[in-house]
Amino acid sequence: MVLIGTAVLSLSFSPAIKICRNLIGRVRRKWIIIIYLMGFFIFGYLSFDIILIINLPFPIELVTGCVFLGGAVFVFIIMNVSLSTIVALQKAEETIHVAKDDWESTFDAVTDIITVHDMDFNIIRANQAAREIFGLQQNEGTHLKKCFRCYHGTDKPMLGCVSCQSLQTGKPSTFEMFEPHLNKHLEIRAMPRFGNDSRLVGLIHVVRDITDRKKAEQEKLKLEYQLQQAYKIESIGTLAGGIAHDFNNILSSIIGFTELALDDLKDVKKDTTIADNLQEVYTAGKRAKDLVRQILAFARQSEEEIKPIQVDLITKEVIKFVRSSIPTTIEIKINIESDSLIMGNATQLHQILMNLCINAAYAMEDEGGVLEVGLKDVIIDRTSAMAKLGLKPAKYIQMKVSDTGVGIPPDIIGSIYDPYFTTKEAGEGTGMGLSMVHGIVESYGGKITVDSSLGEGTVFAIYLPITGERTAHRPYEPQELPRGTERILFIDDEAPIARMGGQILERLGYTVSMRTSSVEALELFRSKPNDFDLVISDMTMPNMAGDKLAVELMVIRPDIPVILCTGYSIKISDESAAEIGIKAFAYKPIVKADLSKTVRKVLDEAKKKT
């Protein structure tokens, strides 16, 4: 029998204790532990009731003795524990409680999910973050919820489970995954838990919610992809600029010499075969000039103004281009019933048609089919079915692009105009096409609709406000142009253009000196600075560019007016040209009427200043 915390003199229930009271009176009013062994001899052996004391963690005072009473032997052991020891024990117990509270508050303060498991995947302890996400109670106890049910919503461990790996290897395991059950990206670390005997007794899971990090990584990848696309577009723009420069030089010769030839035929009957053929060359050259402008605008190297544009003409050009770039298994049908104009940008309209046609072809690339493009005028009033689109009552041109391809699934058709949305494989599309189309159409005051059925095809219909009737390229007609007798230095590294420019200006009455080298032109001007009233120079030339040449010329003679000819240049703008004293630009391909008016204007302004 063990009695703890009882005063010795207050013990009165044992005869043995009463007999021993005088012997232990010296410990009166102290706290003691009494263990007594009672036995008696029966037939020659001693019988003990019980008692064993092991490893007491504090110093004690031990008093022992025995008493013979009625033939029995009473053995007593008195252990005296001092008051200071009791106080120390109480403080130690309080310290343990404080440490426990501190540990639990720290455990709960960790924002990562922490769960402690036994060998059967039961969660036996969880911090606050885990309790909140899994709906556990703070004192829920052990063996109530399986970890795989909490984390994955399953009835058994998942394939490749990090807990299973750690239990098998006895080593930590880490795994990242998207967990649909929690709708989160998680980083799961499973660490084995060992007992005092180094035996594996369970696991500890430390789980971090990395959803925001994954979103940031995805956004970074998207931005990197956009940057790569921007670099590609920039490269295309650089290439287009170089092509435009060379092509404009070619067109300058074609258009310029055709104009000169037609001037030579002005006294000949206009219905001759030669005149007709030259008119066709001139018309083709003007169309090619417009095409170069479209290429530059598409490559984002020039700004195209909003003006009346010929939808049917652009449509035919796009169809020719598409025909050469899609499989022959796709038949193209054209139904153009409108020659109306819209206010817009030729390049943007080109982009709209190209995008819709290429998307239609993509939908039919496996099985083939029919791509149909149609134009017609429609009138939309308040009673029209199209009025529900929000279009104002007016006359519109309807542009339809249809295909007999796979169709658009109903669950994504509402997202096709979202930026970067695409159903194509990586490298096949940017997801910007239909978003761009939608934006352009809306900016023109129009609307776009889509109707699609799986396995049957898709129809896109665009409605754009009509602004007027079509005007075709006018044939070349000789006309009275501004003339003069001034002296002009004409410089171009392309000999045909230098000759063509010289002939045009000479026919207008000017005295022209032609050079194909900017260095030679500079030497000529340095030797005779007062022999010229105007200098016309190409911008892009070897050895010395046109703007550098202009600066050198004005160092020699500050009042010399300079005109720069350019088909494309990213090196100089109107503002920077004005800063160095350039008086005007002549844009290639050079047209006689434009050149004559620009030259006359610059010369007249120079005279006013003298």
SETOR-232899 format. One line per field, with one value per residue (C-alpha): x, y, z; chain; residue number from 1; residue in one letter. Coordinates in steps of 0.05 Angstrom, whole numbers. Example, Ala and Ser with C-alpha at 12.3 -4.5 7.8 and 13.67 -1.06 7.14 Angstrom:
<recs>
X: (246;273)
Y: (-90;-21)
Z: (156;143)
unit: (A;A)
pos: (1;2)
code: (A;S)
</recs>
This chain:
<recs>
X: (0;27;5;29;21;-7;20;47;12;-55;-51;-93;-122;-64;-44;27;28;1;57;109;81;131;189;174;149;210;181;117;82;125;100;119;109;98;105;93;103;63;74;72;102;57;88;159;156;146;89;91;31;69;110;168;199;241;283;254;278;290;330;295;307;295;276;267;249;208;158;137;64;23;72;74;131;115;167;161;197;188;212;216;209;227;181;232;229;154;159;211;165;108;152;176;105;87;148;126;56;85;132;74;32;90;102;28;22;85;59;-7;28;62;24;44;-2;29;-1;28;8;14;35;-37;-42;-86;-77;-61;-42;-53;-36;-85;-73;-88;-149;-179;-169;-190;-245;-212;-228;-172;-182;-208;-160;-126;-148;-207;-187;-142;-91;-109;-182;-164;-113;-141;-213;-199;-210;-138;-69;-57;-8;60;40;99;76;82;151;175;147;182;249;251;274;240;202;178;127;89;19;-46;-100;-170;-201;-174;-167;-96;-24;12;84;81;140;133;185;190;179;220;208;258;280;294;235;192;127;95;102;101;71;92;49;56;3;41;-19;1;72;47;3;62;104;49;42;117;116;59;98;160;118;89;159;182;123;141;213;186;142;200;243;187;183;258;255;193;229;288;243;201;262;286;216;202;265;241;171;202;234;171;124;172;194;122;101;158;138;65;87;125;61;17;17;1;-70;-88;-122;-57;-34;30;-8;-58;-1;35;-29;-34;38;24;-39;-3;53;5;-28;40;55;-8;12;80;46;3;63;97;35;25;95;79;130;82;16;-41;-95;-169;-197;-247;-222;-244;-267;-277;-208;-175;-218;-194;-122;-129;-162;-104;-55;-96;-104;-29;-20;-74;-82;-113;-164;-198;-242;-251;-315;-323;-389;-377;-440;-416;-370;-382;-329;-320;-280;-222;-151;-132;-80;-127;-181;-129;-112;-186;-197;-131;-145;-215;-193;-133;-175;-227;-172;-144;-212;-212;-139;-150;-212;-214;-278;-304;-282;-332;-323;-380;-393;-461;-496;-550;-596;-607;-665;-699;-742;-683;-662;-591;-614;-608;-532;-532;-520;-547;-598;-556;-529;-475;-430;-437;-373;-382;-328;-354;-323;-347;-297;-301;-339;-328;-349;-406;-366;-311;-348;-359;-284;-259;-250;-210;-138;-89;-145;-127;-143;-80;-18;42;77;15;-21;-15;-88;-89;-123;-198;-186;-152;-208;-261;-225;-217;-289;-315;-270;-301;-371;-387;-404;-381;-424;-408;-452;-422;-444;-398;-381;-417;-375;-372;-397;-368;-408;-380;-422;-385;-417;-416;-387;-391;-382;-318;-266;-215;-143;-148;-106;-47;-65;-12;-25;4;53;93;157;222;292;332;393;384;433;397;430;409;454;406;428;359;326;378;366;291;291;337;293;229;260;293;226;199;252;304;379;398;464;458;504;500;549;538;613;620;560;591;657;619;580;642;676;616;570;536;520;459;392;366;393;349;381;361;360;390;457;525;584;541;466;423;413;488;501;450;487;553;522;493;560;587;527;475;419;418;349;350;295;303;274;255;214;225;272;271;331;296;228;195;216;289;292;266;318;376;345;312;258;214;207;193;166;183;161;169;109;121;63;83;156;142;97;146;205;168;143;212;244;191;198;273;265;220;274;327)
Y: (0;69;133;198;268;245;268;210;228;232;158;118;62;13;-17;-21;53;69;29;63;133;148;124;173;233;272;279;311;359;339;306;234;172;110;41;-14;-88;-133;-206;-261;-329;-386;-453;-426;-374;-299;-272;-200;-163;-119;-58;-37;33;46;106;163;227;265;256;221;207;133;106;31;-14;-73;-89;-157;-160;-221;-268;-228;-185;-116;-82;-9;37;112;158;231;280;352;411;441;379;383;456;436;382;430;480;424;405;477;482;420;449;515;479;437;499;534;474;468;542;538;475;510;574;539;556;491;432;384;316;259;189;119;58;48;119;144;218;219;293;354;427;485;491;417;419;477;447;377;395;360;376;398;340;291;237;181;133;175;196;165;211;190;206;275;292;256;238;165;100;76;104;131;102;131;154;188;158;88;104;130;70;23;59;92;156;223;231;294;301;357;347;381;354;360;340;404;444;461;449;416;400;338;317;251;238;172;174;128;106;103;35;62;24;58;78;124;185;261;298;370;396;465;498;520;541;614;594;549;604;652;600;591;666;671;617;654;719;684;655;723;752;698;714;788;771;731;789;836;790;787;863;870;820;855;922;896;864;927;970;926;916;990;1003;953;985;1053;1032;996;1054;1109;1082;1063;1135;1159;1110;1131;1204;1186;1156;1215;1236;1166;1138;1115;1052;1022;954;985;1038;986;941;998;1018;946;950;1017;991;928;971;1014;952;924;990;982;910;932;981;925;881;936;950;876;873;933;977;1031;1060;1053;1105;1090;1104;1075;1006;957;895;852;867;849;786;762;775;736;677;674;671;620;575;566;552;500;427;413;369;433;464;540;572;648;684;760;801;867;921;968;1004;1005;1053;1013;992;947;909;896;871;827;799;786;746;709;687;662;625;592;571;541;504;478;448;409;390;316;300;358;396;462;531;584;659;706;781;815;879;875;927;923;961;958;899;859;795;823;884;841;843;916;942;1010;1012;1021;987;935;889;817;776;701;649;577;508;436;416;385;443;478;441;477;480;524;565;620;626;630;706;705;726;668;617;564;491;483;446;485;521;520;581;639;643;716;707;709;758;805;794;810;873;900;886;921;981;989;991;921;853;782;719;645;585;515;443;385;344;392;455;528;594;661;722;793;856;920;989;1009;1077;1082;1051;1020;1061;1025;1047;1101;1092;1137;1203;1254;1318;1386;1384;1437;1453;1491;1507;1497;1453;1387;1334;1266;1208;1135;1074;1038;1061;1050;1093;1147;1148;1146;1203;1244;1235;1254;1318;1337;1330;1379;1429;1419;1410;1345;1314;1240;1199;1128;1136;1181;1190;1213;1259;1290;1303;1335;1380;1399;1420;1459;1476;1534;1495;1462;1489;1422;1353;1291;1230;1158;1142;1072;1071;1037;1075;1135;1135;1192;1226;1226;1254;1309;1330;1333;1374;1424;1431;1454;1496;1506;1532;1474;1441;1364;1314;1242;1185;1123;1061;1038;1059;1049;1095;1161;1191;1256;1287;1266;1286;1356;1363;1353;1399;1351;1390;1333;1259;1227;1158;1100;1075;1145;1170;1228;1271;1264;1278;1340;1370;1355;1385;1448;1458;1451;1498;1551;1549;1556;1618;1651;1646;1680)
Z: (0;-18;18;-14;16;83;151;191;256;221;200;247;207;215;283;258;244;313;345;301;313;369;327;270;310;288;219;247;200;140;76;72;32;73;44;91;84;127;133;182;191;174;173;168;112;107;65;38;11;-41;-54;-100;-111;-173;-196;-155;-190;-124;-60;-1;73;87;157;167;225;248;303;331;349;365;333;269;242;218;174;160;112;117;61;79;20;37;22;-25;-67;-71;-95;-146;-172;-178;-217;-262;-276;-292;-338;-374;-384;-410;-457;-482;-495;-529;-574;-592;-608;-651;-684;-700;-723;-781;-845;-879;-869;-819;-801;-760;-782;-755;-795;-820;-850;-793;-776;-701;-697;-741;-737;-745;-821;-830;-785;-824;-893;-874;-825;-766;-693;-647;-599;-650;-627;-665;-719;-741;-811;-862;-894;-966;-953;-928;-981;-1042;-1025;-1041;-1003;-1010;-1022;-1092;-1141;-1128;-1058;-1022;-956;-984;-1012;-945;-907;-956;-957;-889;-923;-937;-1002;-1038;-1093;-1128;-1155;-1171;-1125;-1156;-1090;-1058;-1124;-1104;-1126;-1068;-1050;-1006;-963;-926;-870;-831;-756;-711;-639;-581;-605;-675;-702;-756;-722;-774;-816;-814;-873;-887;-944;-976;-1018;-1081;-1122;-1125;-1144;-1199;-1226;-1225;-1262;-1314;-1322;-1330;-1384;-1419;-1417;-1443;-1499;-1515;-1515;-1563;-1608;-1604;-1624;-1683;-1705;-1697;-1740;-1792;-1790;-1801;-1859;-1887;-1883;-1922;-1974;-1979;-1992;-2049;-2076;-2074;-2114;-2166;-2166;-2173;-2238;-2263;-2247;-2266;-2332;-2349;-2337;-2382;-2436;-2432;-2437;-2500;-2528;-2511;-2584;-2606;-2607;-2537;-2561;-2588;-2561;-2533;-2495;-2468;-2445;-2411;-2376;-2348;-2324;-2291;-2257;-2233;-2206;-2166;-2137;-2119;-2084;-2042;-2027;-2001;-1954;-1929;-1916;-1876;-1836;-1822;-1796;-1752;-1785;-1810;-1788;-1837;-1835;-1835;-1903;-1954;-1975;-2028;-1992;-2055;-2081;-2015;-2011;-2079;-2060;-1996;-2032;-2081;-2024;-1984;-2045;-2050;-1976;-1960;-1982;-2049;-2014;-1992;-2046;-2045;-2068;-2076;-2080;-2085;-2095;-2067;-2093;-2034;-1992;-1917;-1874;-1849;-1857;-1915;-1875;-1817;-1865;-1896;-1827;-1812;-1876;-1871;-1800;-1813;-1876;-1844;-1784;-1831;-1869;-1803;-1786;-1851;-1859;-1843;-1883;-1933;-1948;-1975;-1955;-1978;-1976;-1992;-1995;-2001;-1980;-1927;-1897;-1822;-1792;-1725;-1746;-1774;-1739;-1738;-1698;-1635;-1645;-1627;-1698;-1715;-1772;-1835;-1897;-1882;-1921;-1898;-1901;-1891;-1883;-1875;-1874;-1871;-1818;-1749;-1717;-1650;-1585;-1549;-1484;-1514;-1566;-1515;-1504;-1576;-1574;-1509;-1516;-1521;-1526;-1577;-1592;-1635;-1614;-1587;-1644;-1689;-1662;-1613;-1592;-1613;-1681;-1665;-1608;-1657;-1708;-1656;-1634;-1705;-1724;-1662;-1674;-1743;-1713;-1736;-1706;-1714;-1704;-1704;-1716;-1709;-1706;-1688;-1749;-1796;-1797;-1776;-1805;-1785;-1807;-1802;-1811;-1828;-1843;-1916;-1932;-2009;-2077;-2102;-2138;-2180;-2195;-2247;-2310;-2321;-2354;-2374;-2336;-2327;-2269;-2233;-2271;-2259;-2284;-2220;-2214;-2177;-2152;-2153;-2115;-2113;-2109;-2158;-2227;-2260;-2207;-2215;-2290;-2282;-2231;-2275;-2336;-2299;-2271;-2337;-2372;-2321;-2341;-2287;-2296;-2263;-2242;-2224;-2179;-2153;-2096;-2036;-2028;-2100;-2092;-2030;-2067;-2125;-2078;-2039;-2104;-2130;-2071;-2106;-2170;-2139;-2114;-2087;-2068;-2073;-2040;-2026;-1952;-1953;-1989;-1977;-1946;-1925;-1912;-1938;-1871;-1857;-1927;-1914;-1851;-1888;-1944;-1896;-1861;-1928;-1945;-1889;-1934;-1984;-1983;-1981;-1999;-1975;-2016;-1976;-1985;-1914;-1858;-1783;-1775;-1787;-1772;-1793;-1726;-1730;-1803;-1787;-1731;-1780;-1832;-1881;-1917;-1943;-1957;-2025;-2014;-2060;-2108;-2137;-2178;-2226;-2201;-2128;-2141;-2183;-2130;-2073;-2111;-2129;-2058;-2027;-2078;-2069;-1993;-1999;-2043;-1992;-1939;-1983)
unit: (A;A;A;A;A;A;A;A;A;A;A;A;A;A;A;A;A;A;A;A;A;A;A;A;A;A;A;A;A;A;A;A;A;A;A;A;A;A;A;A;A;A;A;A;A;A;A;A;A;A;A;A;A;A;A;A;A;A;A;A;A;A;A;A;A;A;A;A;A;A;A;A;A;A;A;A;A;A;A;A;A;A;A;A;A;A;A;A;A;A;A;A;A;A;A;A;A;A;A;A;A;A;A;A;A;A;A;A;A;A;A;A;A;A;A;A;A;A;A;A;A;A;A;A;A;A;A;A;A;A;A;A;A;A;A;A;A;A;A;A;A;A;A;A;A;A;A;A;A;A;A;A;A;A;A;A;A;A;A;A;A;A;A;A;A;A;A;A;A;A;A;A;A;A;A;A;A;A;A;A;A;A;A;A;A;A;A;A;A;A;A;A;A;A;A;A;A;A;A;A;A;A;A;A;A;A;A;A;A;A;A;A;A;A;A;A;A;A;A;A;A;A;A;A;A;A;A;A;A;A;A;A;A;A;A;A;A;A;A;A;A;A;A;A;A;A;A;A;A;A;A;A;A;A;A;A;A;A;A;A;A;A;A;A;A;A;A;A;A;A;A;A;A;A;A;A;A;A;A;A;A;A;A;A;A;A;A;A;A;A;A;A;A;A;A;A;A;A;A;A;A;A;A;A;A;A;A;A;A;A;A;A;A;A;A;A;A;A;A;A;A;A;A;A;A;A;A;A;A;A;A;A;A;A;A;A;A;A;A;A;A;A;A;A;A;A;A;A;A;A;A;A;A;A;A;A;A;A;A;A;A;A;A;A;A;A;A;A;A;A;A;A;A;A;A;A;A;A;A;A;A;A;A;A;A;A;A;A;A;A;A;A;A;A;A;A;A;A;A;A;A;A;A;A;A;A;A;A;A;A;A;A;A;A;A;A;A;A;A;A;A;A;A;A;A;A;A;A;A;A;A;A;A;A;A;A;A;A;A;A;A;A;A;A;A;A;A;A;A;A;A;A;A;A;A;A;A;A;A;A;A;A;A;A;A;A;A;A;A;A;A;A;A;A;A;A;A;A;A;A;A;A;A;A;A;A;A;A;A;A;A;A;A;A;A;A;A;A;A;A;A;A;A;A;A;A;A;A;A;A;A;A;A;A;A;A;A;A;A;A;A;A;A;A;A;A;A;A;A;A;A;A;A;A;A;A;A;A;A;A;A;A;A;A;A;A;A;A;A;A;A;A;A;A;A;A;A;A;A;A;A;A;A;A;A;A;A;A;A;A;A;A;A;A;A;A;A;A;A;A;A;A;A;A;A;A;A;A;A;A;A;A;A;A;A;A;A;A;A;A;A;A;A;A;A;A;A;A;A;A)
pos: (1;2;3;4;5;6;7;8;9;10;11;12;13;14;15;16;17;18;19;20;21;22;23;24;25;26;27;28;29;30;31;32;33;34;35;36;37;38;39;40;41;42;43;44;45;46;47;48;49;50;51;52;53;54;55;56;57;58;59;60;61;62;63;64;65;66;67;68;69;70;71;72;73;74;75;76;77;78;79;80;81;82;83;84;85;86;87;88;89;90;91;92;93;94;95;96;97;98;99;100;101;102;103;104;105;106;107;108;109;110;111;112;113;114;115;116;117;118;119;120;121;122;123;124;125;126;127;128;129;130;131;132;133;134;135;136;137;138;139;140;141;142;143;144;145;146;147;148;149;150;151;152;153;154;155;156;157;158;159;160;161;162;163;164;165;166;167;168;169;170;171;172;173;174;175;176;177;178;179;180;181;182;183;184;185;186;187;188;189;190;191;192;193;194;195;196;197;198;199;200;201;202;203;204;205;206;207;208;209;210;211;212;213;214;215;216;217;218;219;220;221;222;223;224;225;226;227;228;229;230;231;232;233;234;235;236;237;238;239;240;241;242;243;244;245;246;247;248;249;250;251;252;253;254;255;256;257;258;259;260;261;262;263;264;265;266;267;268;269;270;271;272;273;274;275;276;277;278;279;280;281;282;283;284;285;286;287;288;289;290;291;292;293;294;295;296;297;298;299;300;301;302;303;304;305;306;307;308;309;310;311;312;313;314;315;316;317;318;319;320;321;322;323;324;325;326;327;328;329;330;331;332;333;334;335;336;337;338;339;340;341;342;343;344;345;346;347;348;349;350;351;352;353;354;355;356;357;358;359;360;361;362;363;364;365;366;367;368;369;370;371;372;373;374;375;376;377;378;379;380;381;382;383;384;385;386;387;388;389;390;391;392;393;394;395;396;397;398;399;400;401;402;403;404;405;406;407;408;409;410;411;412;413;414;415;416;417;418;419;420;421;422;423;424;425;426;427;428;429;430;431;432;433;434;435;436;437;438;439;440;441;442;443;444;445;446;447;448;449;450;451;452;453;454;455;456;457;458;459;460;461;462;463;464;465;466;467;468;469;470;471;472;473;474;475;476;477;478;479;480;481;482;483;484;485;486;487;488;489;490;491;492;493;494;495;496;497;498;499;500;501;502;503;504;505;506;507;508;509;510;511;512;513;514;515;516;517;518;519;520;521;522;523;524;525;526;527;528;529;530;531;532;533;534;535;536;537;538;539;540;541;542;543;544;545;546;547;548;549;550;551;552;553;554;555;556;557;558;559;560;561;562;563;564;565;566;567;568;569;570;571;572;573;574;575;576;577;578;579;580;581;582;583;584;585;586;587;588;589;590;591;592;593;594;595;596;597;598;599;600;601;602;603;604;605;606;607;608;609;610)
code: (M;V;L;I;G;T;A;V;L;S;L;S;F;S;P;A;I;K;I;C;R;N;L;I;G;R;V;R;R;K;W;I;I;I;I;Y;L;M;G;F;F;I;F;G;Y;L;S;F;D;I;I;L;I;I;N;L;P;F;P;I;E;L;V;T;G;C;V;F;L;G;G;A;V;F;V;F;I;I;M;N;V;S;L;S;T;I;V;A;L;Q;K;A;E;E;T;I;H;V;A;K;D;D;W;E;S;T;F;D;A;V;T;D;I;I;T;V;H;D;M;D;F;N;I;I;R;A;N;Q;A;A;R;E;I;F;G;L;Q;Q;N;E;G;T;H;L;K;K;C;F;R;C;Y;H;G;T;D;K;P;M;L;G;C;V;S;C;Q;S;L;Q;T;G;K;P;S;T;F;E;M;F;E;P;H;L;N;K;H;L;E;I;R;A;M;P;R;F;G;N;D;S;R;L;V;G;L;I;H;V;V;R;D;I;T;D;R;K;K;A;E;Q;E;K;L;K;L;E;Y;Q;L;Q;Q;A;Y;K;I;E;S;I;G;T;L;A;G;G;I;A;H;D;F;N;N;I;L;S;S;I;I;G;F;T;E;L;A;L;D;D;L;K;D;V;K;K;D;T;T;I;A;D;N;L;Q;E;V;Y;T;A;G;K;R;A;K;D;L;V;R;Q;I;L;A;F;A;R;Q;S;E;E;E;I;K;P;I;Q;V;D;L;I;T;K;E;V;I;K;F;V;R;S;S;I;P;T;T;I;E;I;K;I;N;I;E;S;D;S;L;I;M;G;N;A;T;Q;L;H;Q;I;L;M;N;L;C;I;N;A;A;Y;A;M;E;D;E;G;G;V;L;E;V;G;L;K;D;V;I;I;D;R;T;S;A;M;A;K;L;G;L;K;P;A;K;Y;I;Q;M;K;V;S;D;T;G;V;G;I;P;P;D;I;I;G;S;I;Y;D;P;Y;F;T;T;K;E;A;G;E;G;T;G;M;G;L;S;M;V;H;G;I;V;E;S;Y;G;G;K;I;T;V;D;S;S;L;G;E;G;T;V;F;A;I;Y;L;P;I;T;G;E;R;T;A;H;R;P;Y;E;P;Q;E;L;P;R;G;T;E;R;I;L;F;I;D;D;E;A;P;I;A;R;M;G;G;Q;I;L;E;R;L;G;Y;T;V;S;M;R;T;S;S;V;E;A;L;E;L;F;R;S;K;P;N;D;F;D;L;V;I;S;D;M;T;M;P;N;M;A;G;D;K;L;A;V;E;L;M;V;I;R;P;D;I;P;V;I;L;C;T;G;Y;S;I;K;I;S;D;E;S;A;A;E;I;G;I;K;A;F;A;Y;K;P;I;V;K;A;D;L;S;K;T;V;R;K;V;L;D;E;A;K;K;K;T)
</recs>
